[in-house]
């Protein structure tokens, strides 16, 4: 059997015809069917615990009862997150843990009662029950009636063979009973079932989307906790990047200028020894040492430019990007357009410079492009950078690649890197950086540079 041909045939079918048979539809339907019994359990325990705890708050017994009910609801939330992961394909991070300010049972109970995440889990256990009743009923009715009506021509024979009716009874009006027994009525019933079958997957997916929203909003971490986690991750990226840059600078100094200066010192020492007995040889050695000094100075300039170029500090992005564009080995050249009302903050300006520098280096090494263009402009509170080339496509920000590392650096400052590189050729890389105002002072705000 040629499974590849079957797969291609399925892909050629319109989504409306594929949806009733896709695994996603039946997984989401299973999620909705399982939701009612589980939500009934959650609702019963949560309502009982909340009512009992609130009623006993006049005594101390209400505190442990409420804390236990909240802890139980957090357990329900763990079940729901696992169910969403398996059936809805939705990964929801665990909420922030309960941290007691002091040890002991009392400290734990106080922390549980003060936890916003715990109360969100309680709210989910209460509000999801009526929603689960509605989605269970509607989804089951649509699935059962749709498939039963669609397949009615296959099981119509049951009525005349085993009952006193010629077909399925639709309604009764006085003495007249309307049966689905004629060929036309049977065909129309099947068509109506087909319409229900085609509509049902989209109805189920809509219900599942609401479930995803409830789980993300009530059972996941709060926005502040998620933001703190994101900032911690970004801080780690920044620290790792800074450490990698320091190692690169140390390696470049050790293997480049430092080694050349050590050799230069040795050559000058030998020239000093030969100065009295062989002045011509000493002069040649001093001349060679002079050439080595020039090379060492050029290497130091290149290294300094890689750390932070002086032209960027003095003249801004327009001049700095034009300088690196002039060094890019693209036959048709690189067009640079910088349209900024003022200079951004130094950190953002530096990231923009090194982003364009690395993208142009990639074009020169891998793209085989004839022409390239760099556009930089401001849109609202974002600094936009777009680098385009007409070389071969297929560039991807795969893990471990240079583009992935660049995306991590940009993401560390709340930026975004988008790579559009179709295999047919041509690459468009767009970077968005937050716009931050340069503080007043030397090298502060200025016009277009």
N, C-alpha and C positions, 0 to 999 in steps of 0.2 A: 504494500500500500504506500502510495506517495503522500506522506504527511505534509511535505512542503507545498504540494499542489492544493491540498485541502486548506492549509493555512492561508494561502494566497486567495483562495476563493472566499474564505470568511472575511478577509480584509477588504475584498472588493464589495462586500455587502454594505448597504447604508447602515449607519449606526442605529436607526430606528428598527431595522430588522434584526440586527445582531443583539440588541440589548436584552430581549427576553431570554436568550440562551447563554449570556455571558456569566461567568462565575461571580463577577462583582455583584450582579443583580441578586443572585441567590444568597450570597454571603450577607448582603445588606438586609434581605428579607429575613434570613435567619436571625440577624441581630434584632430586628423588630419583633419577631415572634418570641425570642427569648427575653425580650425586655419586659413584657407584661408580668410573668411570674416573678422575675427578680425584683422589679419595681414594687410589686405588691408586698414582697418581703421587706424591702427597704422602707417603704412607707409605713408599714405596720410597726416595725421596730423603732423607727425614728420618731413617729408621732407618739408612741407609747412612752419612749424615753424622755421626749421633750415635755409632754404633759405631766408625767410623774415627777420629773425633776423640777419643773416650774411650780407644781403644787406643793412640793416639799421644801421649797426655798425658805419658807418661814422657819424651818428647822435646818440644821446643818446637813441633814441627809440629802437635801436637794443638790448640793454641790457635787458630791461624788456621783450621784445618779446622772446629772447633766454631763459631767466629764466623761463618764463611761459611755453615754449615748453618743457624744461627739467622737470618741475614739472608735466606736462601732461604725459610725458613718464614714470615718476615714478608711476603715477596712472595706466598706462597700465601694468607696471611690477607687480603691486599688483594683477591685474586681472589675469595675466598669472601664478603667483604663486598659486593663488586659484584654477585655472583650472588644474594646475599640481597636486595639492594636491587631488582634487576630481577625476580626470580621469586617472592620471598616478600613483597615490599612492606615490608621491614624495613630501616630506616636505622640503621646501627651506626657510631658515630663512630670515627675512627682512633685507635689507641692512642697513648700518649705517645711522642714521638720519642726516639731514642737520642742522648744528649748526652754527648760525650766531655769529660772533665775537662781533657785536654790534647790538642793536635793530633797529627797523624801517624797512621800505620796502627796502631801499638801502642795508642794511646789509644782509637781506634775499636774495636779488638778487645776491650779491657778493658771499655769501656762496653757493648758488645753482650753480653758474657758476664754482666754485672751487671744487665742489663735484665730485669725480671720479665715484661714484656710479650712479649719475645722467647721466653722459655721457655714462656709460655702458648701461643704460636703453635706451638712444637715439640710441646707436649702435644696440641694440637688435631690436628696432622698425624698423630699416632700413634693417638689414641683414636677418631678419626672413621672410620677405615678399617673396623673390624669393624661399627660401627653402620651405615655405608653399605652394606656387604654384606647385612646383615639387612634394612634398609628397601628396598633395591633388589629383593631376591628376593621379599619378601612383597608389596610393592606391585605388582610386575609380574605375579605369579601371580594376585592378586585381580583386576586389571584385565583380563588376558587371559582368564582362566577365566570371569569374570563376564559380559563382553560376548559371548564365544563361546557360553556357555550360553543367554544371553538371546536371541540371534539364531539359535539352533540350528534353529528351524523354517524359516528362510530358506535354510540351506545343508545341511539334512539330505539333500537329494536327491543330494548328491555321492556318498554311500556306495553306495546301490543302483545308481547309474548308472555309476560308474567303479571300484568295488571288488567284491570277492566277499562283502562284509558287508552286511546289511540296514540297519545303522545304526552309530552309535558304540558301541564295545565298552566296557562299564563294568567288568565283572570276569568271571572264569571260575572255575567251581566244578566240578572234575572234568570230566565230559564235557559239562557244560552251560555255555553262554556266555550272559551277560546283555547284550543289546543294547538301545539306546535307539531302538526302531523303531516301537512302536505309538503311536497318537495320544495316549493318556494319558501315556505315558512322555515323549514329546516335549514335551507341555504342562508336565509336572512339571519337566523339565529347564529350560525357559524360565522357570518361576517361581523355581527355585533360582538361575538366573542373575540374575533381577531383584533378588533379595535381596542377592546379592553386589555388584551394581552400586550398590545403595542404601547398602550398608555401606562400600564402598571409599572414597568421598570423606572420610568421617569418620576412617577409618584413616589416609589420606594426610595429612589435616590434623593428626592427632596426631603423626605422624612429623615433619612440618614444624615443629610447635611445639617439639619436642625440638631440632631443628636450629637454630631461632631461639635457644633457650636456650644451646646450645653456642657459637654465634657471638657472642652478646652477652657471655657469661661469659668466653670464652677469647680472642676476637679484638678485643674492644673495649677501651676504656680501663679501668684499674683503678678501683675505687670511690673511692679517694683522689684520683686524677687527675680523675675526673668531678666530685667534690665541689669540688676546687680551681677547675675551670672554671666550675662553677655559682656559686661565691662570687665569682669575678672578674666574671661577668655581673651578679650582684646588686650588687656594689660599683659597677659602672658605672651601674646604674639609680639607686642612691642618690645618686651624684654628680650625675647629670643632673637628678634631682628637686630636689636642694638648689640647684643652679644656677638651675633654673626658678623656684623659690620666691624666691630672691634677686632675680631679674629682675622678678618680679611685685611684690615689696615696693618695689623701687626705682621701678617704673613708677607704682604707686599713690601713693607719696610725691610723685613729681615732678608727676603730673597732678592730684593731689588736694590734700592738706594743704599741700604746699610752694607750689603755685600760689596757693592761697587766702591763705596767710600773706604772700606777696609783695604781692598785691593789698591785703591789710589794712594792710601797712606804708605803701603808697602813699596809701591813704585817710587814715591817721592823719597823714601828712605834710601832705596838703592841709588837713586839719582844723586842724592847728597854724598853718598860714599864715593861715587865715580866722578864727582865734580872736579877733584884735584888731578886725578890721573888720566881721565878721558873726558874732557869737557864736551866734545861732540856727542858722545853716547849719552852723557847726562842731559844735554839739550834735547836730544830725541826723546828720552824718557819723560822729560818735563812737558814736551809737546804732546805726547800721548796722554799724559796725566791731565793736561788741559782739555783734551777731547773727552776724557772720562768724566771730568767735572761737568761739562755741558750736558752729557747724557744723564748724569745723576740729577742735575737741576731739572731737566725735562721730566724725568720720572717723578720727582717730588711735586712738580707743577701738576702733572696728571693725577697724582694721588690726592693733592689738595682739591683739584677740580671734582674728583669723585666724592670727596667728603662734603664740600659745599663750595661751588664755584664763586669766585669773586665777582664775576659779571652778573650773576643772579642777585647778589647783595647790592651791587652798585646800580644796576640798570633795569632789573626786573625780568619778568618771564619772557617778554617779547624778544629782547636781545639774547637772553640765555638760550632760548629754544632755537632761535635763528642760528646761533653758534653751533649747537649740536647737530642741527639739520644740515649745516654745510659740511659736516664731517661724515654724514651718513652715505655709504657707498651705493646710492641709487642712481642709475644712469640719467634719468630725467629730472633728478633733483627732488627736494622736499619743499612743498609750499607751506608756509607758516602764517597763520592768521591768529592774532591775539587781540580780543576786543573786551577789555576790562575797564570799568569806570574808575577803578582804583586798585592798588595792590592789595592782595589778601594778606592774612597773617603769615608770618615767616614760616611757621611749620607747614601750613597748607601750601604755600608757594614752593617750599622745598619738596614736598611729596609730589606736587604736580610736575616739577622739573624732572625728578628721578623717574616718575612714571613714563613721561614722554621719552626720556633717555633710554630706558630699558626697552620700550616698544620699538623705538627706531633701531636699537641694536639688534633686536630680533628680526626686524625687517631686513637689515643688512646681511644677517647671517643665514636666514632660512627662507625668506619669502620669494627671492628671485624676482623682485618687483621692478618695474620700469619707472614708476612714479609713486609718490606718496604725498600725503597732506596731513597737516596738524592744525586743528582748530581748537581754540580755547575761548570760552565766553562765560558770562555769568547769567544764570536764570534764577530769579528770585533769591533764595538763600542757598543756592548750590553753585559750585564751580564745575563746569562741564568741560571735559577734554575728549576730543575725538581724533583718533589716528586711523587713517585709511590708506590702504595700498592696493595695487592691482596685481599682486603676485599670486602664487598658488595658495589655495585656501586650506581648510582642514585644521586650522589652529584650534586647540582646546585647552581649557584651564584644568587639565587633568591633575590629580594629586601628585605632588612631587615636581611638577613642571614649574618653569619660570613664571608663567601666567598665574598659576595657583598661588605662588608665593607673593606675587604682586597684588592679587586679589585680597590676600590676608592682610597685607600692609595697609591697603586702602580701607578694608573693612574695620581695621583697628581704630580708625578715626571716623567711623560711621559713614564710610563711603561705599560705593558699589562699582564693580567692574563687570561690564557686559561684553562678551566676545561673540561676534557674528562673522563666522568664517565658513561659508559653504564649500564643499569639496570642489565645486566647479571653478572656484577661483575668486580672489578678492577677499580682503579681510577688513572688518570695521570693528575697532575696539573703542568702547565708550566708557569713560570713567567719570563718576560723580563724586565730588568732594564737598563737604560742608563749607559754606562761605563764612569765614571769620574775619572780622575787621582787624587790620593792622593797627597796633597802638600808636599813638602820636609820639613823635620824637624823631631822632635821626633815622633816615631811611623809612619814615612813616608813610602815611597815605600820600599818594601822588596820582597824577593822571595816567593816561595810557602811556606805556613805556615802549 
